[in-house]
Amino acid sequence: MTQNPAAENPALPALKENQVLYLEEDQLTEPENPLPRVQMEDLPAPLREAAARAGWTRLMPVQSLALPYLLKGADIMVQSRTGSGKTGAFLLPAMARLDPQQNVCQAMVLTPTRELALQVAAEAGVLFGQKGLRTATLYGGVGYARQNEELRQGAQLVVGTPGRVLDHLIRRNFTLEGLRMLVLDEADRMLSVGFYPDMKEVQRYLPARPAAVHFFSATFPPQVRRMASEFMTHPALLSLSQGQVHHIEDMEHVYYQVRTMEKDRALTRILELESPSAAIIFCNTKADVHYVTAVLQGFGFNADELSADLTQVRREEVLGNLRAGRLRFLVATDVAGRGIDIPELTHVILFSPPEDPESYIHRGGRTGRAGAGGTVISLVDLMEKMDLKRIARHFKISLTEKSLPDEELLSRVLGERLTTLLETRLRHKTRLEQERMERFRRLAGQMNDDDEAVKLLCLLLDEEYQKSLHSPPSLPERTVARPPSESGKSRHRKRRRQP
């Protein structure tokens, strides 16, 4: 997306591709020729005032280390744990680069979820104060009116999810010709299979003049580092996450207290809420493996089982499907689960708690490989919770208790997710296909007034949602979005295939 800023600015040390310096004393990873870190008193007065508005008395380590690179406009990947201050590390430099006199998008932050976009926008509002800087927050699942108004007012910062941002770009509601800074927040998710097609589409709208590109994430798996070169000219890495994040104590450990007879339904709710890219569900017995697999398949999840009953040929077939991404959810016993190494695995779920502490480590160790983030979720009753806490104390693991999502929350989350999926499909329909769809507008309007008709609509929506449970959405082969500009001069743009 951008050229190496060091080539244009002699004051910035050269950031050579894939060259990093490992500091053994604190496991800090910095670019070659690292820039000196800054403290609060080193910042320009406007940034100190912004920090004061947010109630900051000092900079967090990630801010102290990352700010020099972002203020210089260097392409960089910043790895730091959740809650470490990453948002401030890119919003303060964004504020320094924005010109309130230019009513165009000058900085854009892309996030994987609506909630994160709103969180980033809220923090930007506090930091920007009354400086005349405006933010537009773009996400799917809601109407366009308010978002259109924010863009018409000339927002200098755009925060949003890739699909809805792309919708506005296609509709020419705003342009990226004045873009100076692009941030991918939670970059490991932004470059996952589900978001990658939209990210490549957004890339076509970037200006010919290079903008600085910054990736922020708690983890940078190998595949994400490889893909960084598609969006950066010379990717450099700054990591504060204690080297590769693969130790069991560095993962997120969550438990839900549920009654034994309600674990099956609790599991489906958690999977729908978390929406893992891939997960292993561990059970203690073969009977539970068979039962849980049947429940998940009955709910439409792309699930299969792995137990000692399977032949070697069938076992290899199941594992092959998991590694190839054709299978999202694997249900297994401890014996069957040993030796499974799937780098893309994001979640391990313990339907049955382990019978000994070491098994918890073996199970949890299936995720969080090669720098990927990992989440271990346990379903426990009251007595099992006591055993789980003893394991946590033994291994010095921090446990977080969560409550099961209620119907209202689950309905909202699934509604937003399905709306986003449908908006993506609609975006890639030809004009003739959209004209054909208009024949059913009157019928769609009538369905709101008839309970039986609403059930028919629910049937169609459920069938569409079931498809998403099997694999993340991919980009249709045919796209008909309008070209991003008449000049077609951007080096990022390629001619789109027409139907």
Salt bridges, closest charged atoms under 4 A:
GLU49 OE1 - LYS131 NZ 3.54
GLU115 OE2 - ARG412 NH1 3.50
GLU149 OE1 - ARG152 NH2 2.99
GLU150 OE2 - ARG146 NH1 2.52
ASP167 OD2 - ARG164 NE 3.98
ASP167 OD1 - ARG427 NH1 2.67
GLU177 OE2 - ARG493 NH2 2.65
GLU186 OE1 - ARG189 NH1 3.39
ASP198 OD1 - ARG427 NH2 3.15
GLU201 OE2 - ARG204 NE 2.82
GLU201 OE1 - ARG496 NH1 2.56
GLU230 OE1 - LYS200 NZ 3.19
ASP250 OD1 - ARG81 NH2 2.88
GLU252 OE2 - LYS402 NZ 3.69
GLU262 OE2 - ARG259 NH2 2.51
ASP264 OD2 - ARG265 NH1 3.47
GLU274 OE1 - HIS347 NE2 2.91
ASP304 OD2 - ARG314 NH2 2.64
GLU305 OE2 - HIS290 ND1 2.55
ASP309 OD1 - LYS286 NZ 3.14
ASP309 OD2 - HIS290 NE2 3.54
GLU317 OE1 - ARG314 NH1 3.39
ASP334 OD1 - ARG363 NE 2.72
ASP341 OD1 - ARG369 NH1 3.08
GLU384 OE1 - LYS263 NZ 2.95
ASP387 OD1 - ARG390 NH2 2.10
GLU407 OE2 - ARG269 NH2 2.49
GLU416 OE2 - ARG114 NH1 2.54
GLU416 OE2 - ARG412 NH1 3.31
GLU423 OE2 - ARG164 NH2 2.48
GLU433 OE2 - ARG478 NH2 2.94
GLU438 OE1 - ARG441 NE 2.77
GLU452 OE2 - LYS455 NZ 3.56
GLU464 OE2 - ARG425 NH1 2.63
GLU464 OE1 - LYS467 NZ 3.60
GLU486 OE2 - ARG172 NH2 3.44
